[in-house]
């Protein structure tokens, strides 16, 4: 079987299954169509074809869906617009940029530094960037607003090289590439990293697959701001530069439907199809461009292929019988890669030589002419045509599939090689050949004198090249990439907004999820920040009690609600609107996290401060989308992440997959995330108030944090706020909730979240049945207590002459007598975070191992985290100290039947 037959699925295959009953008539139709194209152009021919297809459908004639087209450019030559730039000038600029980008990486490979870098990525993508930066991509100062550009991470040397010509970076800074600390303040981050370079980079993109997701939801959020009347974003576009290898990530393709469903024609993907992943071809035995075309077209996207440079136009025009197109269709990606690593004579023999007709097409061309047949992604006219068509497309998002060569222009040692991604340095011969190809005025002596200190080239501030480059950016609204924070400060809610949350629940019981949602509703009524709150819920709004938002806040849908809702007669009926405030991504945690990121960084991307509240099943947060939260931290996102139905036993009827015993530990690994585990409404109120101030208030501290708050679906009695509440303790992580007046041996009971009531119950049992005096502490943040304590330790190490500070948790529990017993609805590692900072003997009860399906009381007894388990553990520790009789813990074990899960009584029985 031939390669062409084996890969026939990558072509349209429209006629494969049907016999040709009259070949002569068929030929007449084809000739007629060819004349239509010749005399009336491709645009008219396209209209006729579309009209015929429409009529065929009306006549019930089956026409298979065309998901792939031939392996040629989408835009016909006669429809290509004139290029408005100065061709030779832009070529000269690209040569300089390619040189400086390569030298930046090469100079960082000297033996005393050797920090790595990617020398080939920018060489292949330079034209794609430069056409956009010179003609399309708008800066923040453009009257219509700035575009959002997701640059490919590995090509960052090219962005730095351009900023050097623009005067934004110095040569010293280029030499600080990947040396952020050792060359501070002149270090440059390896990849796009807003947290490390907050005035330069806007979007972090190196976590494969997250860039595509975030770009889609950035485009959606732009429309959200516009439809809600917060900002006119009608002229702003989102451009995401991606790699064909990256498109194998499930995240890269997994959210395409949102862009199509919401008709996000403000979104453009540019996929750099160099046919290579890191160590080899993306589809050696197939064709990744054709595969992506089918995938995107099937998902409802507009697809533009830019495969061949202008040098191919004449050959394709002469290809009367389609033989050249056939060869293009049947040639595999592995072969295309090999051709660009060989020579013109090799291409003549192995590509054009596949057919006598195609070989004859190039008979009069020299081997050099054949070698200079460019791929489309390196032809600025072809790229310009594609970008113009994309920016003017309506009703659909657009993907541009641009065929390029990785390492383009770097010479035979680099171009198209499988090892290109790992190659960081150039030999002396490579440098000279590269210099000659780019016509850079660097001498042999300069190269040979110190091969790792070959000079950058700057033509001068007054040079034609620099003037041209600066004029283009000025006309488009300023430099890119560039991040600027122009959002206005917010007037935060008054104390009365939190009053209801601080009252407690009276005789009723309420879940902390409900307490938080009620407070959120009060905040959304606030005249200053209410409209800036962005509730984001995947598909559990009713579970979290947020259906009360439906009639007033409404669910965002750019199409509105054009159907009759099944629950329309209910007071809390489902209601969608283009002006809706709630973002409802469906069963889609990854998309919801991307929406959170877009909203949480709007203060920088749009100069509009928004406050996202992302509410989700806690198990499906940091475990499932932790990498996305890390990217959000990189992008300096601000907002509230609400892990509802938290804990390993509160949703225990759902079983293993829904039970969260470890999200605080996963959250602790993200330096920008502050985790809180409140037990009562007043704790939630103070934590939320402090979070709003920390993120959006007027102070000199770090605003770029995210609050992760775990709340529970189990009803508990909410205490009213105590008059003498230690508010500082609530905000910083721990406070004493109650002090026992009982005379007797002392213990300290620590709990957080839903476990605090168990600790209170245990304190009562210890006092009444065992004569033990137990104080109860509510720990609102184990993570923050540990972080602060570790910071104190490090500060003491770095300044040993200064009297050491005492960690906050140590201060709070100073003088607390007796052993400490800590319990939570999480794994033991959560409370264990503070063990080392307390002098008391410390015991942890935790819900380790996997979850189970059962009742809450049975599950808590199974994990030994309930009130009676606290009692037994406290008695054991007191017995070890000789403070109670040695028989006490044994008697307690028997009395409470601690080994019997059916004897558990801590917690409400779950409704279902």
N, C-alpha and C positions, 0 to 999 in steps of 0.2 A: 504493500500500500504506500502510495506516495505521501510526502508531507502535506501536499495540498489537499489530498483526499482525507487524510487523517484529521485535518483541521478545518474541514468544510463548514463546521458549525460557526466559525468566526466570520463567515460571509453571510450575506442576506439569504441566499438559497431560495430565492423566489420561484425559480423555474425548475428546481431539481426534481420535484415529485410529479411533474406533468409532462406528457409526451407532446412533441411539436407536430401537429397534424398537417401543417402546410408551411414548411420552411421558407418557401418563396414569398408567401404573403407576410410572414414574420419579418423577412428582410426588408420588404417594402415599408412596413411600419417603422422599422428602425431607421431606415434612410430618411423617412419623412420627419422623424423626430430629430435626427441630426441636422436637417435643414432648418427646422424650427430654432434650434440652438444657434446655428450659424447666422441666420438672418435676423432673429429677434432677441437673441441673448438668453442667458441662463435664467434670469428672473422670470421672463415670460414662460419659458419651458417649465419652470417649477410650478407656476400657476396652473398651467394646462394639466400637468400630472396630478396635482392636488384635486383639480376639478374632476378628472377621470376617476380617481379613487373614490371621491364622494359619490359619483354617479354609480360606480360599481357596487358600493355598499347599498345604495337605494334599490338596486336591481337584485340584491341578495347574491352577488358574485363574491365568493370568498377571496379575500386578499390577505395573505399572512402579514402579521405585524413586522415591520422592518426595524429591527433593533440594532443591526450593524450595517454600515455602508462600506463601500470599497475603501481600500487602504490609501486614500488620497485626501487632499485638503478639502474641508467642508465648504469653504468660501471659494467660488469660482473666480478665475483671474479677472473676468470682465466686471465683477462686482466688488473688486478691491478698491477702496478709496485711495485718493492721493495721499502720500505721506507728507505731513506738514512740517517736518523738521528738516534740519540740514544734515544730509546723510553722512558726508565725510566728517563733519564735526562730531557727530555722535559716535562714529566709528573710533575716532581718536580718543574720545573720552572713555569708551569701553576698553580700549587697549590699556590706557593708564590705570583704570580701575582693576583690570585683571592682573596687571603687573604688581600693583601695590598690595592687592589681596594675597597674592602668592608669596610676596616677600614678607608680609606680616607673619604668615605661618612659618615660612622657611627660617626667618631670623629667630623665631622662638624655639628652633630645634638645636641651637648651639649647645654644646655638651654641658655647660654649667646651668642650663635652663631645661631644655628638652621637655616642654609641657604638652606637646601634641598639638593637634589642629587638623583641619580638613582643607586640603589644598586644591581639591578638584571640584568640590560642590559648586562654589561660586562661578568657577570657570564655565560650567555648563549652563548656569541659570542667568548669567549676566545680561543677556539680551532681554530675557523675560522681565527682569527687574527694570532695566534702563528704559525700555519703551514705556513702561508704566510710570516711572518716576519723571520722565521728561514730558509726558503727554496726557496722563490720565489720573494718577493718584493725587488726591487733593489733601493739602495740609489743613491744620486746624483753623487757619486764618482765612480760608476761602469763604466767600459770602454764603455759600450753600452748606457750609459745615465741612469738616474733614472726613475723609474716608478712613476706614479701619483696615490696616494691612497686616496680615499674619505672615510674616517672612519665615522662610525655612531656616531652622536653627543652624544647620551645618554650614550655611552660606554666610554666616555673620561677618567673616572677614571682608566680604564685598561691601556690606553696609558700613563697616568701619572705614574702608578705603574711600568710599564716597564722602563720608563725613570729614575725612582728612582734606579732600579737595575743597569741600565747602567751607573749611576753616573752623569746623566744630570740634575736631580732634587734632592733637599735635602729633608730631613724629614720636615724641616721648611716650605718648599714650598708646600709639600703635605698638611700640616695643613693650608695653605692659600687658599685651594679650595673654590671657589665662594666668595672670599674675596679680590678682586683685589685692592681695594683702602685701606681698613682698614688694610690689611696685606702687603701693598706695601713696598718694591719691591718684596716681596715673594708671592704675590697673584697669583692664577691660575684661568683662565676663566672656566666657567661651561661647555661650549661646545667648539668644534673646532672654534677658532676665530683668524684668522691671524692678524687682526688689533690690537687686545689686546695682542697677543703673537706672534709677527712678526718673531721670529726666530724658532718657534716650529711648529705651525699649518700652513698648506698650503691651505686647502680648508675648508670653512664654510659649514656645511651640515645639520643644524637643521631646516632650512626652508623646510618643507616637500615637496618633489617633485622637488625642484630646484637642489638638488644634482644629481639625475639621469639625468636631462637635461644637466647640466654643464659637467658631466662626458662624455656624448655622444659627446658634442661639443669639449671637451678637446681632445678626441681621434681623432676627425676630424681635429682639429688644428695641432695635432702632424703630421698627414699625409700632411697637407697643408705646414708646414715648410719643410718637407722632399721633397715633390714634387717640391717646388719652389727653392730647392737647398740652403736653408738658414741653415738647420741643419739636420744631419743624425739622424732620430728618429726611424729607422727601428727596433731596438731592444727594444724600450720602450713600456710598457704596461700601460693601465689605469685599475685600479680595484676600483669598487664602491660597498661599503657595504651598503645594504639597508634593510629595514624591510618589512615583508609581509603586515603589516597594512599600511605602507607608500605607497605601490603600489596601493592603492585605490585613491590616488591623481591623478587627470587627467594629471598633468604634469609628473608624474612618468612613465606613459605609452605612453604619447602623441607624443613622438619623436623617438620611436623605429625604425620607417621606415628609418630614415636617416642612422642609424648605419647599417641596412641591405642593403640599396641601395648602400652605399659606401663601403660595405664589410669590415667593421672596425673590423678585427680580432685582433686588438690591444686593444680591449675593452672587459672587463669582469665585469658583474654584479654578485655579491654574495648576494643573498637574504636570510636573516636569517628568516626562516619560523618557528617561535616559536608558530604560530597559534593564537597569541594574539595581539590585539591592546591594547590601554591604559586601557580600562575598561572591556574588555570581549573578546570573541573569534573573530577572523577576519571573519571566515565563520563557525559559529556554526553548521549550518544545511548543510554545503557543504564541499568542500575540496579546500582550497586556492592554494595548490601546483598544483593540477590538472588544476585549472583555469589558473594559471600563465603559466603552461607548454603549454596549448593550445594557450594562447595569444601570448607568445613569439615565439613559433614554427610557428604560423600563420604569425607573423611579419617577419619571415625569420631568426630567431636566432637559434644558436646551444643551445640545452637545456640539462643540466646534472642534474639529481636528485640524491641527497645524503640524503636518508631517514632513512636508518637502519645501525646500527653499525655492527661490525664483528660478534658479538654474535648471530646475526640473520642468518648468512650464513648457518650454519648447519641445522637450522630449515627449511630454504627455500630450501635447497638441498634435504631434506627429503619430501618436499611437492610435491609428484609425481603427484597428481591429481589437483593441483592448488587451494586446498581449503583454505590454509593460505593466498594466494594472494587474493582470493575472499573476505575473511574477511577484509584484509587490504584495499581493494578497497572500500568496503561498509561501513567501519567504518568512522563516521563523525568527523570533526575536534573538535567539542565540546566534543566528547567522548575521543579523544586522549588527549585533555587537562586535562580532569578529571582523566584519568588513572595516569598521572604523579603527581597528587595531592593526590593520594590515597596510595595503597600498592601493593605488589606482589600478595597477595591473591585476591585482588580486580581485578587486571588485569587477573589473571587466570580465575576467574569466568565470568567477563563481556566482555573480549576480546576473549581469547582462548575458553571460554565456549560457544561461539556462534555456534560452530559446534562440533560434537562428534569427528571428525577427528583431528581438531586443538587442542582440549582438550587432546586428546591422544598424540599428538606431544610433549606436555610439561609434561606428566604424571610423568616422572622421574626427573623433575627439581624441586628444592625447590622454595619456594616463594621468597627467596633472589636472586636466580638465575634469576627468571623471572623479578624481580625488576631491576636487573643489565643489562637487555637487553637495550642497549643504542640507542638513536637516532643518525642518521648518522652524524649530525653536531658536535657531540662530539667525534667522532672517527678520530684520526689524520691520520690513514692510508686511510680511505675513503675520507677524505678531501684532502689529498695529491694527491690521484689518480685524483680527480676532477680538482684540480688546474693544475696538469701536463697536463691533456687532454685539459683544457681551454687554457693554454699558448702555446700549440702546434697546436691548431686548426687553420685552414686556410680558408679564404673566407667568414667567418661569424663571427659576434660578439657572445659571449657566455654568457649565464646566468646559474648560479649554484643555484639550489633550495635546500638549506640545512635545513633539519628538526632538530630543537633544542628544548630545554626546557628553558623558561625564568626563571631566578633564579637558574639555574642548580648548584647543589652542596651546595646551601645555606640552605637546610633543608626543612622539611615539611611545615613550616610557609610561605615559599616563593615560592617553586618550582611550577610553573604552575598556581599560584593563580591569579584571576582576579585583585586583588588589588595590585599585585606585583609592578606595575609601581609607585604607590604612597607610597610604604613602604620604609622608609629611614633609619630605625634603627633596631638593633638586640637586643633581650633580652639577659640576662646573659646566659640562657639555650641555646638560639640560638647560641651565641658566642662559647660556649663550644662545642656544637655539630659540628659547622662549623670548629672549630679548630681541632677536632678529625678527621673529614672527610678528611681534607687537611693535617693532620699530621704536624701542625705548632708547633714549640717548644715554646709555651706560656703557662704559668702555670695558674691553677685556681685562685691562689692568685693575679696574675697580672690582671686577668679579673675582679675579685670581688672587688679589691681595688678601682678601678675607671672605671666603665663600659663604660664611654665615653672617656677614654684615654688608651684604649687597645693598646699595642705597635704594630707598624709595624714590619715586619720581613725582615731583610737583612742578607743573609748568609755570607756576607763578600766579599770584593773585590777580595780576592784570592781563593774564593770558586770555586768548579767545576762548579756550576750552572752559576755563573756570567761569568767565563772564557768562558764557552760554548756559552752563549748568545752573548758575545762580539765578539767571533770568527766568529759566523754565520753572524753577521751584517757586520763585516769587509770584509768577503768574498763576501757579496752582495752589497758592495759599500757605507756603512755608515748608520747612524741612520735614522729611520722613526718613527713618522712623524718629518720632519725637513724642514724648509724653509730657503733658502739662496738666497741672491740677488747677482748675479755674472754678470749681464748684463753690457756691456761696455757703457760708456757715448756716446751720439750722438753729432756729429758736426751739429749744427742747420743751417738752410738756411740763406743765406746772405740777406741783405735788398732788393736787386734787385728782389728777388723772389716775393715780395709783391707789387712791383711797379705798376703792371697793375691794381690790385684791388684798388689802391689808386687814380687812374686817374679819376674815375667817369665814367658815361655812355654816356657823351656827350649829343647829341640831342636825343638819343634813351632812352627808358625806359627798365629796367630790374628788375626782381624779385630778392630779396636778396638770394633766393635759388640758382638762376643762378650765382650770384656773388660769393657765397661760393663754388659752384661746380667748377667754373673757377679757383678759387684760389687753390682748392684741386688738380686740374689737374696740376697746376704749381708746387705745392709741390711734386707731384708724379714724376716730371721730375728732381727733385733735386738729384744730384749725391750722396749725403750722406744719406738722409733719404728716398728718393723716394721708394726704394724697401721694406722699412720697414712699409710703410703705408698699412693698410688693410681696404679697403672700404667694408662695409657690408650693403647690401640693401635687404630688404625682397622681394618685387615684384613691385616696382614702379620706377625702374631706369630710364625709359624713361620719366616718369612724372617729375622727378627731373632733367632732362637734362643730365643724366649720361650715356646715350647710346653712347656718344662720347668716353667712356672708353672701349667699347666692342672690337673694332679692335686692340687696343694696349695693355691695361692692361689685357683684357680677363676675362672671368668668370671662377672661379675655379670649375673643375669637374675632379675627379681622373680618370674617364673613357674617358675623352676627349669629342669630339663631333663626334659621329658616325652616324649622320643622315644628310640629306640635309636640310639646314636651309631654311625656306620659304622666309626669307628676305635676302638671300645670295647676291643678286645683289645690295642691298643698301650699301651706303658708311659706314653706322653705323650698319652693320649687327650683329646679335647675334653671339657670338663666345665663345665657351667653350674650356677649355684646362686644362690638369693636372698641368700646370705651371701658371694658371690664378691667378690674384691678387685679383679680386673681389670675395667676398663670397656672394652667392645669395641663401638664405635659402628658397625662395618661400614665400607664404603667411603665415608667421610664425614669428611673433614678438618675441615669447618666445625663439625660436631657435636662432634668430638673436642676442638677448640679451645674450644668452649663448655663442655664437660665439664671441661677443664683450668682454665678461669676459675672455675667453680663450686667446684672442689676447692681451688684456690689462694687463694680468698678466704674459705674456710670459717672461718678464724680470726676473721673479723669478722662474717660473716653468722650464724654459729652458735656462736661461742666455742669451736670445736673446730679445733685446728690440724691440717691435713692436708697431705701432701707429694705433689703430683702429679708424675708422670714421664710426659710425653707423648712417645711414640716414633713416628716417621713417616719416610717417604721425604723426605729433606731438600728435594727439589725442590718438594714439595707442602706446604711449610710457609709461610715468609714470603712466597713468591710468590703463593700461593693464599689464605692466610688472614691476611695481614699486618694488615689492618684490625681483625680480631678480636684479634690480639695487642696492638694499640694500645689497644683497649678493655680488655683484661686489665690493661695497664699503668695505664690510667686508674682501674681498680677496685682497684689496689694488690695485684695477684695476686703470689703467690710460688710458685716451683716450677722444675722442670727441663724444658726443651724439648730433646728429643734428635733432631737431624737425622741419621738413619741413612742409609746408602748415599750419603754426601755426595760431593761432587766431580764434576768434569766428565768424568772418565775411569774411575772405579772401577766404574761400572755401565754401561760404555760399550756393552755388547751390547744394552742396552735401547733405545738411541738417544736422539734429541733430547729427547723429552718428559720423560725421567726424569733428565736430566743437570743437576746443580746446580753452576754455576760462580759464583753470585752471591749466595747466601743470606747470607753474612757481611756483604755490603754493605747488603742490605735490613734485616738485623737491626741494623746500626749506626745506622739512622735512628730506632730506638726507644730513647729514653734510659733505659728501665728494663731493657733486655736487655743482658746481658754475654755476648759470644760467646767461646767457647774452641774450639781446634782441636787436641786432643791427639794425640800420636803413639804413646804407649805406655801400658800399664796403670797404671804408677805415676804418670804425669801425670794420668790420669783420676782416680785415687784422691785425689790432693791437691786437684784442682779440685773434686771432689764434696764432699770434707770441708770445704773452705773455703766452698763454696756453702751447705751445710747450716748452717754457723756463721753466715754472713752473713745468711741468711734467718730462721733459727730460734734462733740462739744468743743469749747474754746479752751485749749490747754496746750502746753508745749510737749507733751508726751507723744508716744507712738499711737497714732490713730488706726493703723493698718492691722487690725486684729479681727478675729471672728469669734463669737461666743457660741460654743456648743452647749446646749442645755438639754439634759435628759429629763423627760417627764414620763409619767406612768398613766396607765388606763385603769388603775385600781382605785376605787373610791376610798378616801380616808377622811378623818375629821380634821379640818383645817383650823388650827388655833388662830385667834386674833393676834395681831402683833403685840408682843409684850411692851409695856411702857418703858422698861429699862433695856430694851433690845440693844445688843452689841452690834450696831449696824456695820461697823468696820470689820468685825469678825465675819458677818454674813458675806460681805463683799470680797474679803480676802481668803475665806475658806473654812473657818471654824469658829464656833461660839458655843458657850455653855447654855444649853436649853433649860436645864433644871438642876437644882442642887438639893440633894436629899438631906432632910433634917434628922434622919434616923441615926441613933447612936449605934455604932457597930463597925465592923471591918469595912473599909472603903474600897470601892472599885469605880472605874471610869468606863462608861459604855458609850461607844462612838458608833454613829450610824449616818447614812446619807440617803436622801430620796425616800423611797417607799419603805426603807428599813428603819427609819427613825421611830415610827410607831411600835415596831418590835422592841426596840431598845427601851422605849418608855414602858412597855408591858413588862419587859424583863426587870426593869428597876422596881416596879411595883411588887413583882413576885419575890424578888430578893429581899425587899424590905419586910413584906408581910409574912413570908414563909420561912425565911432563913436569917432574919435579923441583920442583913447586910445593907449598908448605906451606899447607894449607887447614884452618881451624877450622870446626867445624859447630855451628850454633846451632839450637835448637828454639824456634820462636815459638809459644807456646800461645795468644796472643791479639793479633792485629794491631790489632783494634778498641780494646781496652783501652789498649794502648800509645799509640795516637793520642789517645784521650780524655784520658788523664792528661797527655800533653805539651801539648795545647791548653789544658788547665786551668792548667798552669804558665805558659804564655805570657800568658794573661789575667790571672792573679794578678800577674805582673810589670808588666803595663800599669796595673793599678789601684793598685799600690803601688811606684812607680818608685824610691823612696828605699831600699827594702829590697834587699839582695843577692838577685838572682834565683835561684830554685831551678833545678836541672838536671833535665830530664825523665828518667824512669826508664830509657827505652830508651837515652838518651844516656849515662847513668851506666853501664849494663850493658856497652856496647860501647866505653867509653872505653879508648883505647890499642890497640884492635883495628886491626891494620895491613892495608893493601891495600884493593882495591875489594870491594864487597859484591855478591853475586849472590843474589837471593831467588827461590825457586820455591815454588809451591803447586799444588794441583789446582783452583784457582779463578782468576777473572779477574785481570788485572794490577792492577786498582784495589785489590785486597785488600792485597798487600804494599806497594803504593805509599803506603799511609796513613802509613808512618813515614819515608819518604824525606827529608822536610824537616828531620827532627830528628837526622840523622846527617851528620857532616862528610865521610865517605868518598864516593867515587864509587859510585853505586848503580845496579844494573841489575835489572830485574824480568822474570822469565819467567812467563807466565800463559796459562791456557786461555781465551783470548778467542774471540769468535764463538759460533756455535751448536755443539751437540754432534753427534757422528757415531756410527754403529754400526760397531764394529770391535773388535779386541783391545785390551787395555789398553796393551801396549807400543807398538802401532802408533799408537794415539790420542795417547799422550804424545810420540811422535816427531813426529806431525803438528802438535801444538800447540807443539812445541819447549820442553817443560818437563821433560824427562827428564834423567838423569844426564849423558849425553853432551852434551846441549844446555848444561847448566851448565858442563861442561868447556870447550866451545868459547867460550862467553861470557866465562868467566874469563880464558882465554888472550887473547881480543880486548882486554879491558880492560888486562891486564898489558902486552900489546904496545903499546897506546896510551901507556902510561906508560914504555915502554922497558925494562921489567923482564924481558921475554922477547923472543926474536927475532920480528921481524915476520912471519916465515913460519909461526910456530907455529899460529896459528888456522886458516890456510889448510890446513896439513898435517892438522890435527885434523878439519877439515870432511871432507876426503877419506878419512881413515883410518876415521872412524866413519860415513861415508856418510850425513851428516846429512839430506840431502834425500830419503832412502829410508825410507818408513815401515816397510818390512819389516825394516829393520836395527835397529829399536828393541828394547831388552831390559829396560827398567825396569818391573818389576811382574810379578805372576802372571797367567797366562792365565786368563780368567774361565771358571768351570765352566758357566754357562748362565743 
